[in-house]
Structures are given as structure tokens and as C-alpha cells.
Amino acid sequence: MYGKKGKTVDGKKTMASQKRPTLDRMFASTSQRNDDGLGASYNISLLIAKSGKPHTIEEKLILPAVEEVLKTVFHKPASDTIKRIPLSNNTVERRIDEMSSDIESFLCNYLQTTHFSIQLDESTLPENAALLLAYVRFIMNQEIYEELLFARTDTKELLGV
């Protein structure tokens, strides 16, 4: 027995009441999954940068760990999920460079509009190479911050030697 559009007959939905996939819905779900993978890629790259480990750690440790969690805890095949997270060596390196560039430009722009102090520190590396470090201290949102402004190994030009 057939019912009207959107109605059920004998507890079953009619053809007209079932939602059919549209192009918009198909692309929206695919786009959302890709955006999630991209967000995960940036978050993992940030964690790698904060750890100070080489960016190649994603292939040796992070991807195998994610795969193990997906298989063991969620009982899902990991290959589909991992394919959506771009984490090649070049990608992670590029993401870290992008984020550091953003931080550098934010810091430079912020320092142009506030008071700050600079501390210079000279050190010697192995083989008697000189190292000049510049730290900047400033107040932002009522908190004191200290950031490395730059590190130079060729200090002859800077020191006038």
C-alpha cells in the first residue's frame, strides 16, 4: 500500500519520504571530512613543533600510533581515516613554517604598538662559533611574555668586528 509523500505505510517509509543524496549534501560531507583531516594535520604539526622533535616523527611514531588506536579502540580500519590527514614530511615542514611565519608577523606587528624590552645574550658554540640571541619581553593581556626574537651565528657584522 502506498501512502502520500512523507507518510509511512505499515511502519515503512515511502520512497518520497526518504532523503535522497543531493550534490550539495554529498560535497558538504566530503568537504567536512577533508576539513577535519586538514585541521588534524595542522594540530599534529603544531604538537610536533612544540615537542622540538624532527618533523619526520609523524611517519615513525604518530601515524602508526593513530592507526593502532583506530584499530584497537574503535575497531575501524585505519586506512580511510589516515588518508584524509595530510602528514608527509614536506607537508609537516610546510605547516610548521607557515605557523612560525604567522607568529613572527604577529609578534612584529604587536611590538610596533607596545612598549617592550630587549635582552641580548652572547654565547659560544662548539668550534668557537659566536651566537647572538635576542629576547624580547612585553606585556599582553596583563601577562608578561618573553619570546626569542632572533638567533644569529654570524655576529661579526652585528658587533662591528
C-alpha positions in Angstrom: 0.0 0.0 0.0 1.4 3.4 -0.9 1.0 6.5 1.1 1.2 10.2 0.5 4.6 11.9 0.2 6.3 11.9 3.6 3.9 9.4 5.2 4.6 5.9 6.3 2.5 2.9 5.4 2.6 -0.1 7.6 5.5 1.4 9.6 7.7 1.7 6.5 8.7 5.0 4.9 7.6 5.6 1.3 10.1 6.4 -1.4 9.1 10.1 -1.4 9.8 10.4 2.3 13.4 9.1 2.2 16.0 11.8 1.8 17.9 11.4 -1.4 21.5 12.4 -1.6 21.9 15.7 -3.4 25.1 17.1 -4.9 25.2 19.8 -2.2 24.9 17.2 0.6 27.4 14.9 -1.0 30.0 17.6 -1.4 29.3 19.1 2.1 30.0 15.8 3.8 33.2 15.2 1.7 34.3 18.7 2.3 33.7 18.4 6.1 35.8 15.2 6.2 38.6 16.9 4.3 38.5 19.9 6.5 38.6 17.7 9.6 41.7 16.0 8.2 43.3 19.3 7.3 42.6 20.6 10.9 44.1 17.4 12.3 47.2 17.9 10.1 47.8 21.4 11.5 47.2 20.3 15.1 49.6 17.4 14.8 52.2 19.7 13.1 51.8 22.1 16.0 52.4 19.3 18.5 55.5 18.2 16.6 56.8 21.8 16.6 56.2 22.2 20.3 57.9 19.0 21.1 61.1 20.0 19.4 61.3 16.6 17.7 62.2 16.3 14.0 59.2 16.6 11.7 59.9 13.1 10.4 58.4 11.7 13.7 55.0 11.7 12.1 55.9 8.7 9.9 57.8 6.8 12.5 55.5 7.4 15.6 52.4 9.4 15.1 50.8 7.7 12.1 51.4 4.2 13.5 50.0 5.3 16.9 46.9 6.7 15.3 46.4 3.6 13.3 46.8 1.4 16.4 44.2 3.5 18.3 41.7 3.3 15.5 42.1 -0.4 15.1 42.2 -1.3 18.8 39.8 1.1 20.4 37.3 1.9 17.6 37.6 -1.4 15.7 37.7 0.6 12.4 40.0 0.2 9.5 42.5 3.0 9.8 43.5 3.4 6.2 40.5 5.6 5.2 40.9 7.9 8.2 44.7 8.2 7.8 44.4 9.0 4.1 42.4 12.1 5.0 45.2 13.5 7.2 48.0 15.0 5.1 51.2 14.3 7.1 54.0 13.8 4.7 57.4 15.1 5.7 57.1 18.1 3.3 53.6 18.9 4.5 54.5 18.9 8.1 57.6 21.0 7.4 55.5 23.5 5.4 52.8 23.7 8.1 55.4 24.4 10.8 57.0 27.1 8.6 53.5 28.7 8.0 52.7 28.7 11.7 56.1 30.2 12.7 55.8 32.8 10.0 52.3 33.8 11.3 53.7 34.0 14.9 56.7 36.1 13.7 54.5 38.6 11.8 52.1 38.8 14.8 54.9 39.5 17.2 56.5 42.1 15.0 53.1 43.9 14.5 52.3 43.7 18.2 55.8 45.1 19.2 55.2 48.1 16.9 52.3 49.1 19.1 53.5 48.5 22.6 56.4 49.0 25.0 58.9 46.2 25.3 62.4 45.4 26.5 65.2 43.6 24.7 67.9 41.3 26.2 70.9 40.4 24.2 72.9 37.3 25.1 76.1 36.2 23.5 77.3 32.6 23.7 79.9 30.4 22.1 79.1 27.3 20.2 81.5 24.4 19.6 84.4 25.2 17.3 84.3 28.8 18.7 81.4 30.0 16.7 79.7 33.0 18.2 76.0 33.0 18.8 73.9 36.2 19.5 70.4 35.7 20.9 67.9 38.5 21.3 64.9 38.1 23.6 62.0 40.4 23.9 59.8 40.9 26.9 56.4 42.6 26.7 53.0 42.7 28.4 50.0 41.4 26.6 46.6 40.9 28.2 48.1 41.7 31.6 50.6 38.9 31.4 54.4 39.1 30.9 55.7 37.3 27.9 59.3 36.5 26.9 60.0 35.4 23.3 63.1 34.7 21.3 63.3 37.5 18.8 66.2 36.1 16.8 69.4 34.0 16.9 72.4 34.8 14.7 75.6 32.8 14.3 77.4 35.4 12.1 77.8 38.1 14.7 80.8 39.9 13.1 78.5 42.3 11.2 76.4 42.9 14.3 79.3 43.5 16.6 81.3 45.6 14.1 84.3 43.2 14.2 
